[in-house]
Every structure is written in structure tokens, then in C-alpha cells.
């Protein structure tokens, strides 16, 4: 358009130029011009029931579409309610722009409604946190926000606008969207990694979320298959090698990381999920290679044997060339790959009994045994919970990349409903399955109303064991008792969904699970299968995250 009606128009026009299709928000007067701009620019406005869900939906949009997500929050509590979502985007490296309202500049300092200086609160968990200078600069400021969010390493950006500036006239801003230039890795770094592979006898690849986010899934699969390297996926790295692939050794993870002599970690931090980067045994530590999309993401708490930073597609294709130059021989790892494949196959065979368990109360693994029978290849699976979702990480193996969402290393509960909203919009023809612990359900279940109002069918499966499983069992182990770890047994979360306009049912018998799941998928509405599981069964985790 030739001229903007007001600054809200300019802000939305720039957002559209960066690929934003949906504005996630909860209504607030401080940001009315942004809504008006969305109407003028024909941008979808999707309103939620809690600001955290708006930010989680924007973050999931970024993670599923690999385009920036947009959340718009009103001033004061609207923004503070969204902080956990921003922190989650920070830890996941998700390109999200959060726009906030702000009390009028003309009243600043006099105690206007919800007057708060937001940027200092958001600064530690964003790439950039600032206030737009004036009405005339808003288009330019918004462009800087998006450009910063999508640059390596991706992450959230926050900017707020004085209310009176948003309502003021603002010139149209000519947008020059910039795709970040691929960061080229240092050839010497890649040569060093290739030499380590040539020397290794038991290498393992770990693929993390940034492999997907950096659009490197094709290069990653080709690299593993060309050099015959076993792969363990992490986060959104799941699905880069599809379920059943001969090099996918998720179910031999323990053996692989204990007996490996070289572990190459690509696109994920060396954090608690990966033992902080210590693999092998105390007497025979594995050498570690860390590869990231930007130098800022390389590990500093330990000294890897080698490291490299750059666009992950470029890194992987170039590393393949370096491996050829270094004389890497794929058949050198054949016995190691065979050992891991046999171990994984034995673990899968050993699960069969519990995946089909008829125990009463229901063993949580039976839920996943039944889900596997009805899950489509392109299903988007979302995890929001502790013990119950840990089983999903072990027994739900995606067949395609980009179809798995969990809260990531920040471990924030309550992501699920916002993620579900985004998944249904991003993948309109796919199954969308939200796996909820009963504890997690308490954080965001009111946003079922959002699913209903916007006609977004999602299947919710609640693993309802009536406890905070991640806390109850460890506390009993430590102290012989537990406190603050009980929830209502068989609480009717399904009736909450029904009351909000969806559908649902309580399942208490193993034989009821399969039929209930089929009814849920056939319903065409937001539907919860609320499954009462055995509170005595704890997920056998090997890390506490401490």
C-alpha cells in the first residue's frame, strides 16, 4: 500500500513481508492498531485464553514452518504472562517476534494503566529487546526485529510500542527482506573432524533440532547413509531418519553412547539431555565433536576434540567431501552398526509385552502400543508433560522430519495447547495429537476453548495417573515420603473439554483405549481421551537434568 493509516498498519505490513500469516494474541486495548492493521492487511488473528498460549503458538509456528512466528501481547500483565513462552523460544532457538503494547509516552511516569518498562525484563531471554523509537520508525524497527530473529542463531525478539505512537500516522515502510547469507564453516575444522572419523571404530551421530530448523535434514540423512553412521535423534532431529531406518539406533542409545569412541553432536547443545557432553566410560571417554549453526552455540563448559560452526547443510555436504579426502571408509563401521542394530531390535522386541499389556490399572506403555496402530505417517505429535511424555519420546518414532514438538531443554509445562493451535494451522490435513500429562493439563486446558472457537480439531491423550510423577517417585526415594505431589485420581479432564465445546471420554480399561482413539480421530472436533494409568509405574529415566 502507498501510505499507512497508522503505525499498526506499518508493523503488520512488515510482518507479512517476512512470511507471517497469523497473529496470535489475547485482546488488549494497548495493541488495537495492530489488530486494525491485521484486518487491513488480511492477516489471520487468532485469539487465545492466556498470553502464554499465544507465544507458544507463535513459537510452534516457527518450529513447524521454519518461518518467523508472531505474538502480540497487551501491556503489563499481558507481557509478563508471555514470559515463559519467550524463554522457551530462547532455549529452542525459535525465530519469534513478540510485539507488546506500552502505556502512552504522553503519560509515561504518571501511573498510567499497566505502565511497565518491559524490555529489561525480556532482555536476558531474547536476542534483542527494545522499544520502538516513534511512530515514524515503527516499520523500520519491526523489520530490524524480524531480521534479527531469523539470523543465525535464531531466537526470539521483543519490541513494544507506546500506545500513542501506535495510534499515530506512520509512513509506509519499503521492506527489503533479507535471507541471512549461509555461514561458511572453516575447512580446517571440517578436515579435523574427518580425520577423527577416519580414526574412529565406533562413531555415533547425534542429530538435534537445529538440523531441522536449518533445513539440513536432506544433507543430514545423506551424510549418515553415505558414511554408514549410526544416528541418535534429539528433539526435532527426530524423523530425519524415519522410523525403521537401519541406521536409526534410538533404542540402543545407552549402549551407543557408552561404547562409542567418537560422538559427533550436530545442531543441539551438549546439555543435560546428552550428559553434558561426556560419553563413554570413566576409564574410556569418547572423543566429542560439536557442530552448531553459529559459533555462539558451541560448547564452552567442556573442550571437544573438534568443533565447527556454519550453515548445517553446508557443513554436512562439505564434511562429506572432507571425509572422502581423509580416507574415511564406511565399511569400517559395519560391525559396530550391526551390533547397535541388533541391540535396538532386541529392545523393540522386548517392549512388545508391555505395549500390549492388559494390566489393570493401565500401564502407560499400553497407550503407546495402541497409538502406534492409528498414527499416520505425517501425524504431528506434541508432548507436554513429564513421565507420560517421556514414554512418547521412547516409543513414538516419527516417520518424517518436522513432525515432533516437545517443550525442549527449558522443560516448560503448558506448551501443549498453544503448540496444538499452531500445528493444526500449519498442517491442516495431518493428524495432530497432543500427549498431555495430567499435571501439564492444568496449565493450559482452558485453551481448548480456543480450539473450539476457531474450529481446530486436535486429539488430546491425557495420561492421568493422579500424581506429579516426576516429583513423587524421586522424593519418596530421597526422603521415604512425598508432599505436594498428589492430584485427583481419575480427574475428569475430558469433561472440561466437553464443557468447552469439544468431546471426550474417560478410559479405565486397556481394551477401551484403541476404540476410544479411533472415535477421537473420527470426531472432527477437539477431543480428549482421558486415560487412567497406573501411578505406581515410573518412567525409568537415566537423567534428572541436574
N, C-alpha and C positions, 0 to 999 in steps of 0.2 A: 504494500500500500504506500501511497505517496506521503501521507502525513499521519501521525498518530493522534488519536483522540486524546489520549492521556498516557502517562508513563506506564500504566499497566499494559496497554497495547504494545508498547515497545518491548517490554520484558517478555511477553508471550510470543511475539513475532520472532525474537532471537531464539527462544526455546524451541520453537517449531523448526527453525533452520538447523538446529542441532539434532533433529530427529525425534523430539519429544512428541508423543501422540496423546498422552494422558496426564492430567494434573491431579495428583492425589492430595486431598485436603480434608479439613473439618472446618465448617463455616465460621468465619470471623470477620467483623467489620473492618479491621485494620487492613485487610487484603482484598476488599471488594473490587478495586480496579483490576486486580489480576484475574478475577472471575469474569469481569466485563470484557477484559482483553481476550480471554479464552473463548467467550461467546463470539466476539468479533472475528477471531482467527479460526473458528470452527475446531477448537481443541476440546477433547472429551474432558469433562470434570467429573471425577469420581470421589464422592464424599464418604468418609468413614465415621466410626463412632468413638475413636480415640486417636489422637495425633500420632501415637507410636505406630499404629497400623498404616497411616499414610506414608510414613517414612519407610517402614518395612516393605510396603507395596512398591514404592519407588526403587528401593534397593533390589528387590527381586526382579523388577522390570529390567534394571541394568544388568543383572546377572543372567537373565534368560535371553534377552535380546542383544546384549553387548552394545547397547546404545544408552546414553545417559538417562537416568530417571529423574523425575521432578516431583518434589513435595512442597506444598505451600502451607505454611502454618501461621496462625494469627499470633499477635504479640503476647509476651509474658508467659502464662502457663501453656499456651499453645506450643510455644517453642520448647519450654522445659519438658513438656510431656513427650516431645520427639527426640530427646537427647539419647536415649538408649538405642533408637534406630540409627542415629548418626554414628554412634560409637560402633555399632555392628557393621555399618558400611565402611568405617575406618579400618577395622580389623580384617574385613573381607576384601579391601581394595576395590570397592564398588563405586563407579562414577555416578554419584548422586548430587544434584544441586537442590539445596533446601533454601527456599525463599521465605523470609519472615516479615511480618508486619512490625511496626515500631511506632510508639507514641509520636504525635506530631512534633516536629522540630520547633514549631512556634510555641509549644507548651513545655518543651523539654526542661526538666528541673523543677517543675511546679507541681508534680504529683499527679500527672495525667493517668487515666485508667491503664493498668498493665504496663506502666513505664519501667523498662528494664534495659540495661545495656547488654544485649545478648552476645555479641561477638567474643568477648573474653571467656564466656562460658564454653563456647564451641571451639575455641582455638586449639586446645590440646587434641581434639579428635577430628580435625579437618585439615585438608591441605591449605585452605585459605578461609578466613572468617572475617568479614568486613561489612561495613555499612555503605550503601550507595551514597555518592557524594551529593548529588542533587537530581532534580527531575531530568535535566538535560543530559546527564551522564548515564542514566539507567540502562539504556540499550548497550552502551559500551561496557558498563560494569557487569551486566548479565553475560555478555559474550566472554569476558575475562573469566567469569565463574565456570562456564561450560568448558572453555579451552583448558582451564586448569584441571578440572575434574577428569577429563579424558586423557590427559598427558601421562605417560609412564612416570611412576607407578600410579595407576588410577586411584581415585578416592573421593570422598565427599567434600563439597564446598558449601559454605553457608554465607548468605548475604541477606541483610534486612534493609528495609526501606522506611524512611519516615513517612508516616501516613499522609501528611500534607503533600509530600513530593509525589507519591503515587497518584494522587488525585489531580496533579497539575499537568498542564500540557507538556508534551515532550516530543522532540523531533524524531522522525523515523530514523532508525539506525541501519545502515547498509551492512549486512552481515557477511563476513568473509570467513566461513567455517574453515577451520584448519585441521586436517588429519595429521596427527603427530608423525614426524618422519621416523621410520624404523631405526631404533638404536642398534648400531652395528657392534657385535661383540669383538673383543680383542682376539685376533687369530692366534696369538701366543697362548692365551688362556685355553682356547679350544684344543690346541696341539698338546698342551699339558694334560688335559682331560683324556684325550685319545690315547696318550701314552699309558695312562693309568689303566684304561680299558684293555690295552694290549697286554699288560702285565697281569691282569686280574684272572682268577679262575672261577670266582663265584660272585659275579656282579648282580646288582639289583637296581632297577629304575623305580623311582617313586614320582608319580605324576600328580601335581596338585592343581588347585582351582585356576591358577593363572595360565595353565596350558589352554584351558577352555576360553578364559577371558581374553587372552592374547591371540585368539583364533589360530592356535597352533596344533589343534587336535589331529589334523591330517599329517603334519610333519612328525608329530609325536608317535602316531601309530606306525608310520613308515620307518622311523628310526628303530623302534623296538623290533619290528618284523625283519628289517634288513639285517640287523646285527644279532638277532635271536636272543634278546634280552628279556628276562622275566620282569613283570610290571606289577607294582602295587599302587592302586589309585588312592587319592586322598581328596576329600571334598568334591569339588566339581570336576576333578580329574576322573571321577567315576564315569564310565561309559566310553572313554577314549579307546579303550579296548573293550569290546562288547562282552556281555555275559557269555561264558562258554569258550572264549578265545583261549587257545592253547598256551599263550604266554601270560595270561592273567592268573596271578597266584595269590589273590587276596586271601584265600582260605589257608594258605601256607605262610601267612605274614610273619608269624612268630619265628618259625624255623628260618625263613629267608633272611630276616633282619639279624638273627642271632648268628647264623653261619656265613653270612656274606663276608667277602674280603674287600668289596668296594660297593658303596651305596651312592648312587647319583640321584640327588633330590632336585626336582625341577618344578618351579612355579609354586612353591609353598614354603612357609618359614620352617626352620628347624626348631619347632616349639614343642610343647608337652605332648602333642599328638604323635610326634616322632622321637620321643625320648630325648629331646633337646639336641639331637644330632649325634648321640652316642649309640653306635651299633656294634654288633659282635659280642664278645665277652670281655670280662676284665683282663683276662690274660691274652686275648687276641682281638683287639679293637679293629673294626673295619675302617678302611680309609673312606673319607666322605668327600663328595663333590657337591657343591651347592651352586645352582644355576637359577637366576632370577631375571625378571623383565627390566629391572633397574638396579643400579648399584646400591641404592638406599635399602634394598630388600635383602642384601646378602648378610649372612650371619656374622655377628661381631662377638657373640658370647663364647665362641669356640673357633679354632683355626682349622678350616677344612684343608684337605690335601690339595685341592684346587677349586677354583670358582670362576664363574663367568656371568656377565650381565649383558642383556640385549633383548631385542625383539625375539620372542621364543621360537617363532617359525624360522627366522634367520639363524638363530643359534643351532637349532636341531638339524636343519639342512646342512649348515656349514660344518657342524660336528661330524655328520656322516662323511663328508669329504675328508675331514681330518683323520677319521678312523681308518679310511682307506689308505691314506698316506702313512699312517702309523703301523700298518700291517695287522690291524685287528682281524681276527679270524672268527666268524660267527660259530663255526662248528666246535670251537674250543670250549664253548659253554654247554654243549649238548647234554652231558651227563648231569650237570647242575640243574638245567631246566627240567630234565626228566625227573629228577629227584623231587623238585618242588611241585611239579605237576602231579606226581603220584601222591605226595602228601596232601595236596589240595583235594584231589579226588577222594582220598580216604576220609578226609574231614567232611566232605559233602555227603558221602555215603553214610558216615556216622551220624549225620544230622537227621536222617530220614525218619527215625523212630519218633523223635520229639516234634518234628514238623507235622507229624500225623498223630500226635499224642491225643488219647481220649481221656486224659486225666481230668478230674473234677476236684477243685477249681481248675479253670483253663490254664494250661501252660502258655505263656506268651508266644513261644515258638510256633504253636499251632496256628496262631493268627497269620503268621507269615507263610506257613505252609499253604493255607487257603488263599491268601492274597496272590501268591505266585501263580495260581491257576487262572486268575481272572485279569491279571495285569497285562495291558497291551504293550507292544514294543516301544511305542512312543509316549507312554504314560509319563507325566511329571509327578515325581514323588517328593513330598515335602515332609521333613521331620521336625517336630517341635516337642521336645521332651527329653527325659533322662534315660532311665533304664529301658523303657519300651522302645524308644527310638534307637538306642544302641543296638538292639536286635535287628532293626531295619538296616543299619549300617553294615551288618554282617551278612544278612540273608536276602537283601534286595540288591541285586546286581543289575544296574541299568544296561539296556541293550544299545542305547545311543548316547552320545555325549550331550551335555547341556540339559539333562532331564532330572537332575537331582539337586535339591536345595535343603541345606540344614543351616542352623544359625552361624556356623563357623567357629573359629577359635575363641571368640568372645563369650560364646555359650549363653546368649541371652534367651530366656524363655519368653514366649508371647509373640514370636515372629510369625507363627503359622497362619493366622487368618489374613494378615497383610500379604504374606507370600502367596496364599491361595488366590486372593483377588487378582494379583498380578499374573499368576500363572494362567488363570482362565482367560484373561485378556490376551496374553502373549501367545497362547497355544489353544485357540478356540475349538479345535477339532480333537484334541487329545484328552484322555482321561487325566483328571487332576485329583490326586489322592493326598490328603493331609493326615499324617500319623501324629496323633496327639497323646501325650501322657495326660493323666487326669490332673496332675499338678499344673502342667502348661495350659490346660484348657481354661483354668481360672483367670489367666492373664488377658485373654482377648476374645472369649467366646461371644461377647456381645456383638462383635463384628460379623456374626452370622447374619445379623440384620442387614449389613452392607451387601453380603452375597445375595440375600433375598431381594432387596430393593433394586439391585442392578441386574437381577436375573443371571446370576453367575453360578451354575451348578458345580458343586465340589463334593466329593465323597470324603467324609471325615471318619477316621477309625480311631476311637479312643481306647487306649489300653488302660483300663480302670482297675488298679489294684488297691485303691483306697489309702495309699501312703505316698510320702515323698521317698521313693525307693533309693535315690542316690544318697540320701542322708540317713535314713532309718537303719539300714543294714551296717554301714560303716560306724555309726555311732554306737550301735549295740556291740560291735566288735571292739571298739575302743574303751567303752565305759561299762558295758554289760547292761545298759538301758538306753532308751531313746526318749527325747522330748521334741515337741514341735514337729513331729514327723507323721502325724495321722491326718487322714482325710476321711470323708464319709464313705463307708463301704457301699459300693454299687450306687453311688450318687447318680441321679437321673439327668446327666448332661444331655442326653438325647431329647428329653422333654424341654430343655431350654431351647434347643434347636427347633423343635416343633412349635413351641410358643412364639418363636420369632418368625415363623412362616415357612420353615423348612420341614424336613421329615426325619424320622429316626426310630430306633428301637434298641432295647437292652437285650444283650445276648449273654446267657449264663451257662450254656451247654456247648461243648465243642462241635457237635453235629449241626448247630444252628449257624455257625459262622459263615460257611460257604453260601447258603441260601440268602442270608442277610446281606452279604456283599453284593450278590447278584441283584437283589432288589435295590440296593443303593445305586449301583451303576445304571440301572434301568429307569430310575425315578425321574431323571432330568431336573432335579432340584437340589439345593444344598441338603445333604442327608448324612446323619451320623449313625454309625454302627458302634454302639457303646458296649464294649466287651469287658465283662468282669473277669479279670485274670488273677492268678494266684499270688497273694502278697508275700508268700514265703520264698518265691523264686526270685533270686537276684541275678542280674546280668554279670557274668564272670569277667569283669574288666581287669586289665593289667596296668592301667594308669589312672591316677586320681586327678591329674592336672596340676599337682602341687610340685 
